[in-house]
Amino acid sequence: MKTTMKALGRISATDCVKLCHRVVDGLCGREPPCRSDYSATWSLEEWLQLLDFLSGLFRSTVGSNITDEEVLAKLSDVDHSHSQAVLSVVRAREEEIRRALLDRTNSISSATLQDFDWQLKLALSSDKISSLNTPLLSLSLDVREKGALRPITMELNKEELSSLISSLEAANKVVLQLK
């Protein structure tokens, strides 16, 4: 975790604020930060760990009403300007995060996964058939929401699948904490 927090220091405090706002956007159901914007800064593993750390920090800070001092203690391995940047985003968007956590809790309790199916496909491009080998996962979910069964189908590449798995693991942690 110390390595994850120190990785945050690879960007400026201003960029840290922007990243944190995008992480909060993702928590609130809007566009999360794009991996491609930071691929030169962090490896995929570092990126996923950083996103997991920041989103977990935002959820726990708001969900448990953690004080500023406790937040700064969790960010003790980050320099002062970065820890203040993270804290400023938490406090600026605290109510929005709280509403998203409540909405997520309500939607988790009202929607249940009924069935899933997956298929692995190989995407081919007409002009680059020989050089393009992009495996895609076709995931079909049947979600029961308010008594009605709603099918959801997604095609995911490897990075998107990793992100989905991380999101589902995070959602599972939240559900387990609520029990």
N, C-alpha and C positions, 0 to 999 in steps of 0.2 A: 504494500500500500504506500510506503514511503516513496518508492520509485515512481508510482503512479502520480503522486502529488508533486514530486519534483519535476516530472515531465511537463506539468502545467507551466513551469518556468521557461519553457522553450519558446513561448509566445509572449508578446508584450502584455502589460496589464490591460491596455485598451482592447486588444484582441481577446484577452481572457474574458472581459465583460461581454463582448459580442458572442463568444462561444457559449458562455453561461446562459445568456438570453435565448440562444438557439436551443440549448438543452431544455430550458423551461418551456419553450415553444413545443418541443417534442413531447414533454410530459403533459402538456395541455391539449394535445391532439392536433397540433399544427405541424408545420414543416420542421423536422429536427435538423441538426447540423449535418452537413454533407461530408462524408469521409474524404472525398476527392479534394475538398478545400484544404485539408490538413495532411494529405498523404506524404508530403515532403517533410513534415514535422514529426509525425509519429508513425510507427509501424502499425499494422492492423491490430495486433495484440494490445499494444499500448493504447491505441484509440478506443478499443472496446473496453479496456480496463478503466480508462479515464471517463468515458461516458457512464459506465456503471457506477463509478465512484461519485461523480457529480450528481447524477440523477438520484442515487441513494442518499446523498447528503441533503439534497433539496427536499426529498420526501420525508426523511427523518427529522430534519430541522423544523419543517412546517407541521408535520403530522404529530410530533411530540413536543411542540412548543419549546424547542431548545433555545437557550439564551445566546446572545452574541459571543459571550466568552467561551461557551461550550463549542460553538461553531469554529471560532478562532483556534481553540485547542485541537480540534480535528484537523485543522489546516496548519498546524505548527511547523511542518516541514516545508511549507511554501513561503516564499519571501512575503514581506508585509504588504507590498502593493498588490500582489495577486490574491492574498487572503482577504484583503479589504475589498477587492473587486468582486470576489465570489460572494462575500457577505452583503455587499451593496445590492447585488442582483437578487439574493434571497429575500432581503427586506423589501425591495421595490416591488417584487412580484409575489409576495407572500400570500395575499388573498386569492390571487389567480391560481397559484399552486394548490391552495387549500380546496378551492372549488373543483379543480381537476381531480384531486384525490378523492373527494366525496363523490363526484360523478363516476369515477372509475370503480369505486366501491359499490355504488348502486348498480352500475352496469354489470359488474362481475356477479352480483347476487341475482340479477334478473335475466342474464343470458347464460346458457350452458352449451357447451360443445356436445353435440349428439354423435357425430361420426366424422371421420376424416379419411381421405384417400390421397395417395401421392403417386406421381409418375416422374421419372427422370427422362428429359428430352434433350436432344442436341440441336442447338440453334444453328442454322446454316444460312449463309448469305450468298446470293447469286454471284456477286463479283469476287468473293473471297472464300469460296467453298473449301479450298484446300488448306487455308491458313486459319480459319475461324473454328475453333472447337470450344464453344461456350456451353457448358452443361447448365441446364435450367431445371428447376424442380417445379412441377405443376402440383400445387396443393389445393385440394378441395375440402372445405370445411362446411359442415351442416351445423348451424347455430340455432338453438331454440331461444327465441326472444319474445317474451310476453305471450307464450303459448304458440306462436307461429314459428315454423321451421324456415330458416333463411339460408340459402346456399351462398357460400363465399368461395371464389376461385382466385388463386394468385399464381403467377409465374415468378419464381425467384432465382436470381443467380446466387453464387456462393456467398458473396458479401451480404446480400439481402437476407439470405437464409440464416447466416450467423447473427445478424441483427434481430431477426424474428425470434430466434431461439433465446437470445439474451433478453428480449422483451418478455417472452413467455416465462422465462426463469424469474425475472423480476416480479411479474404479476403473480407467480406462484408464491414467492416470498411474502408479498403483500397479503395474499389470501391466508397463508399460514399464520401470519402475525395477527390477522383479524379473528382467528379461531380461538 
